[in-house]
Amino acid sequence: MTREFLENLGLEKEVIDQIMKEHGKAIQSAKPQDYDSLKEENEQLKQRIGELEGTVEELKGYKDQLTEKDIS
């Protein structure tokens, strides 16, 4: 729901403000209490995944080098 949607319905500004205020409260109450800590943990996990993907690529490079040495 957007302010523009409500305006297109022909509602007055004061009514729209009240609706948006209540909608904001509903959104905030729907968030889990530990939302911020979950969000932070998610970011840390994304960073760790990136690091691990880099390590995997590095190990693939070593594997290729070993394969080349075995062929030689």
N, C-alpha and C positions, 0 to 999 in steps of 0.2 A: 504494500500500500504506500502510495506516495502522496505528497501534498498536492501535486498537479492533478492526480486522479480525483482527489476530494474536491478540488476547485472546479474540475470539469463536471462534477455532480451538482454544482451550483450552491454549495455550502458556504456559509459566511466564514470570514477569517477567524473569528473568535471560536466558532464551533470546530473548525479545522485544527486550531491550536490545541483545544482540549482533547480532541481525538488523538492527535499526534503525541501529546503528553502521556495519555493513558497507554497508547501503543508502546511507547518507549518503556514504560514501567513493566508492561507484560514481557517485553523482550528481555529486560534485565532480570526479571524473576525467573525466566525460563533457563537462564544460564546456570550451569552447576556451580556450587559454591567454590570449588577449586578450579574454576575456569582459567584464571591467570597462571596458576602453577602448571596446569595441563598444557596451556599454550607455550609456556617457557620450555617445558620438557619436550614438546613436539619439535621446537626449533633446535634444541640440543641434539635430538635424535636425527633430524635432517642433516645437521652438520656432520655428525658421526658417520652417517651413511655415505656422505660425500667423501669423507676421509677414507673409508673402507673401499669405496669404488676406486679411488686413486691407488690404493695398495694393491688391489686386484690387478689393475692395469700394469703396475710395476712388476708384479709377480709373473704376469703373462710375458713380459719382456724378458725376464730371466729364463723362463721356460723356452722361449724361442732361441735364446743364446745357447742353452744347453743342447737343444735339438741340433743346432748348427754344428756344435763341437762334436756331437756324437756322429754326425754324418761325415765330418772331415776325417 
